[in-house]
Amino acid sequence: MAVPEFVTRIRSKLGHDPLPLPGVTAVVRHDDGRILLVRRADNHRWTLVTGCLEPPEQPATAVIREVWEEAGIVAEVQSLLRVESMDLITFPNRDQVYMLDLAFGCRAVGGEPRVNDDESIDVGWFELDRLPDIPPRHLACITAALHPAGTAWFAPPVPLPAAELD
């Protein structure tokens, strides 16, 4: 997996310590209802398209860029689906990351699915009733994209202790 240059620069100062990073996830739907998935090169799992924002990139721009870079699909953003702070991730090289993920519902408007970079080994459209095994968070993103209310999901706030409110 290619590590963005800005992360490499930060890591040269921070080492492997936890780094908060903003990320995006794309639920890209074909007009016929199928969902775009990529098969990751690092663990061979099928997933939604995901990626990291580049400073000072806007999240919707990042999601469109990531869909193109990873899958060769031109997408348009339609909605914000989920905002989620993820648990600590430790990579094989010992780098630690806290991702804040913004998941977007997108519509494919062009291109043909193809492996377009070194992050994936396969790309394809999948019927909703024939999805391969994907991470639970990705399934939750797809469920949110199909929800008719169209409101973004977020974890409920944790109540602050009374002493912190004074």
C-alpha positions in Angstrom: 0.0 0.0 0.0 1.3 3.4 -0.9 1.8 5.6 2.1 0.9 9.3 1.3 4.0 11.6 1.4 2.5 13.8 4.1 2.1 10.7 6.4 5.7 9.7 5.7 6.9 13.2 6.7 4.8 13.1 9.9 6.0 9.5 10.7 9.7 10.7 10.4 9.0 12.8 13.5 6.3 10.8 15.3 7.6 7.3 14.7 5.0 4.5 15.1 2.9 6.4 17.7 -0.9 6.8 17.1 -1.6 9.3 14.4 -5.2 10.6 13.8 -6.0 10.7 10.1 -9.2 11.6 8.2 -10.4 8.9 5.8 -13.2 8.3 3.3 -15.3 5.3 2.3 -17.3 5.2 -0.9 -20.5 3.2 -1.5 -20.6 3.5 -5.3 -23.9 2.3 -6.9 -24.4 1.4 -10.5 -27.7 2.6 -12.0 -28.9 -1.0 -11.9 -28.3 -1.2 -8.1 -25.0 -3.1 -8.0 -22.3 -2.0 -5.6 -18.7 -1.4 -6.5 -16.1 -3.4 -4.5 -12.3 -3.8 -4.7 -10.2 -6.7 -3.6 -7.4 -5.4 -1.5 -3.8 -6.3 -2.3 -2.7 -6.4 1.3 -5.2 -8.9 2.7 -7.2 -10.0 -0.3 -10.5 -9.0 1.2 -13.3 -7.5 -0.7 -14.1 -4.0 0.5 -15.7 -0.7 -0.4 -13.2 1.8 -1.8 -11.5 3.6 1.0 -8.7 6.1 1.3 -7.0 9.0 3.2 -7.6 12.7 2.6 -4.6 14.6 1.3 -4.1 18.1 2.9 -6.1 20.4 2.2 -8.5 18.2 0.2 -12.2 18.3 0.8 -13.7 14.9 1.8 -16.1 14.7 -1.2 -13.1 15.4 -3.6 -11.1 12.7 -1.8 -13.8 10.1 -2.3 -14.1 10.8 -6.0 -10.3 10.7 -6.4 -10.0 7.4 -4.4 -12.8 5.7 -6.5 -11.0 6.7 -9.7 -7.5 5.8 -8.4 -8.5 2.4 -7.1 -11.3 1.3 -9.5 -11.2 3.4 -12.7 -14.8 4.6 -12.1 -15.9 8.2 -12.3 -18.3 8.8 -9.5 -20.4 11.7 -8.2 -21.1 12.1 -4.5 -24.8 12.1 -3.6 -24.9 11.9 0.2 -23.0 11.7 3.4 -23.8 8.3 5.0 -21.8 7.8 8.2 -19.3 9.6 10.3 -17.3 7.3 12.5 -14.2 7.3 14.7 -12.6 4.0 14.4 -10.6 1.9 16.9 -6.9 2.0 16.9 -5.4 0.3 13.8 -1.9 -1.2 14.0 -0.3 -1.9 10.6 2.2 -4.7 10.0 5.1 -2.1 10.1 3.8 -1.1 13.6 2.4 2.3 12.5 -0.7 3.1 14.6 -3.6 5.1 13.3 -6.9 6.5 14.6 -9.1 7.0 11.5 -12.0 9.4 11.4 -14.0 8.0 8.5 -16.6 9.8 6.4 -18.6 7.4 4.3 -20.3 8.8 1.2 -23.0 7.4 -1.1 -22.0 7.8 -4.7 -23.3 7.1 -8.2 -21.2 5.8 -11.0 -21.3 8.1 -14.0 -18.5 6.7 -16.1 -15.5 4.4 -16.6 -15.3 0.6 -16.4 -14.2 -1.2 -13.3 -10.5 -2.2 -13.4 -7.5 -2.5 -11.2 -6.2 1.0 -11.5 -3.3 1.0 -8.9 -1.3 -1.3 -6.6 -3.8 -1.2 -3.8 -6.2 -3.7 -5.3 -6.0 -7.0 -7.2 -9.6 -7.1 -8.4 -12.5 -4.8 -8.9 -16.1 -5.5 -9.7 -19.8 -4.8 -9.5 -21.8 -7.0 -7.1 -25.6 -7.6 -6.7 -26.8 -6.7 -3.2 -27.9 -10.3 -2.6 -24.5 -11.7 -3.8 -22.0 -9.6 -1.9 -18.8 -11.5 -0.8 -17.7 -11.5 2.8 -16.9 -7.8 3.5 -16.1 -6.1 6.8 -19.1 -5.3 9.1 -18.4 -1.6 8.9 -18.6 -1.7 5.1 -21.9 -3.6 5.3 -23.2 -0.9 7.6 -22.2 1.7 5.0 -24.1 -0.1 2.3 -27.1 -0.5 4.6 -27.0 3.3 5.2 -26.8 4.0 1.5 -30.0 2.0 1.0 -31.9 3.6 3.8 -34.7 5.9 2.4 -34.4 8.5 5.2 -31.0 9.6 3.8 -29.7 11.0 7.1 -26.1 10.4 8.1 -25.4 8.0 11.0 -23.0 8.9 13.8 -22.3 7.4 17.2 -24.3 9.0 19.9 -22.3 11.3 22.1 -20.9 10.0 25.4 -22.3 12.1 28.2 -19.6 14.4 29.8 -19.2 14.2 33.6 -20.9 17.1 35.3 -17.5 18.5 36.5 -16.4 19.0 32.9 -19.6 21.0 32.1 -18.9 23.7 34.7 
